[in-house]
Amino acid sequence: MDIEELELDEVATISSYAFQYSKVKRIIPADGLETINSYAFEQSNIEFFEFVPTITTISNNAFANCKQLVSVHLPEGISSLGNQCFYNNIALQEISFGKVIKTIPSECCSGCTMLQTITFPESITTFNNNCFYNCYSTENVVLPIGTTSVGSSAFYKVNFGKNLLPNITTNSNCF
């Protein structure tokens, strides 16, 4: 029996590997969820996840290789993202980051080839290596004015359109 939708009540942490390879399509946690651990949803069939305002941490590879997840709107209070947290989500079309996050981790959305819209808050100062590597469907990405560091191949094949970049320190081949 396949479960289409799952509501999570009174869950503060989603454990590592909890839904890895799962066929659940929609997950709606209650307020109170704070942490999503490593590989929690890796290679699952998830199409929708409600990122509730109480989430503060998404660990490494938590949503990696989710081939059906289309949209991610991270809550305002999220302060920690792990490496490859949305890696290779080939259906992902849009992602927005909360206002507290300061660093986009390595390979955060690397390989998200359908990603068109990325919304950054002004709080972000650092983009680590390969964070949006090969996201070639993007349209007019604008880096926050306070950006101070961009890692190697961070935005390889990303479309910046006609927008100017702020004064930043860049590493080799970052664009």
FIGU-515778 format. One record per residue (C-alpha): x, y, z; residue in one letter. Coordinates in steps of 0.2 Angstrom, whole numbers, plus 5000, padded with zeros to 4 digits. Layout:
N
XYZA;...
This chain:
175
500050005000M;500750174995D;500450325006I;500150484996E;500150605011E;500850595029L;500550725043E;501850725056L;501250775074D;502350815089E;503950775079V;505450885083A;506750785073T;506650685057I;507950555059S;509350505047S;508650395033Y;506850405040A;506050425023F;507550375011Q;506850284996Y;505050325002S;503550324990K;502650455001V;502250604990K;501750745002R;502350775020I;501550905031I;502350915048P;501651015063A;502451165070D;503851105082G;504851015069L;506651085071E;507850975063T;507950865047I;509450745048N;510550685035S;509850575021Y;508050595029A;507250605012F;508650555000E;507950474984Q;506150474990S;504650514979N;504250674989I;503350804978E;502950924992F;503650955009F;502851095021E;504451185028F;503651245044V;504251405053P;505051305067T;506351215056I;508151285060T;509251145053T;509251035037I;510750925037S;511850845023N;510950765009N;509250775018A;508350805001F;509650744989A;509150654973N;507250684976C;506750684957K;504950744960Q;505150894972L;504751054962V;504751194975S;505651234991V;505251385002H;506351385017L;505751465033P;506351635040E;507251555055G;508251425046I;510051455051S;510951295046S;510951195029L;512051045026G;513051005011N;512150934996Q;510450965005C;509550984989F;510850904977Y;510250834960N;508450874962N;508150874944I;506250934945A;506651074957L;506051244948Q;506151364963E;507051384979I;506951534992S;508051545007F;507551615024G;508151785031K;509351715044V;510451605034I;512251675030K;513051535021T;512451425006I;513351255008P;514351164996S;513351084982E;511751144990C;510751134974C;512151064962S;511350974948G;509651054949C;509551074931T;507751134930M;507951264943L;507351434936Q;507051544951T;508251574966I;507851704979T;509151754991F;508951865007P;510152005010E;510851905025S;511851785014I;513751825013T;514551665008T;514251544993F;515251384995N;516051274981N;514851214968N;513251264977C;512351304961F;513451204949Y;512551164933N;510951244937C;510851304919Y;508951344918S;509051494930T;508451664925E;509251824931N;510051774947V;510451924959V;511751904973L;511451994989P;512352154991I;513252095006G;514051944997T;515851935002T;516451764996S;516051644981V;516851474981G;517551374966S;516251334953S;514851404964A;513851464950F;514551374935Y;513251384920K;512051494930V;511251644921N;511551814929F;510651904915G;511152094915K;511252104934N;512852174941L;513752074954L;514252154971P;516052184976N;516552004981I;518051894983T;517951754971T;518851584969N;519351504953S;518051464940N;516651524952C;515551574937F;
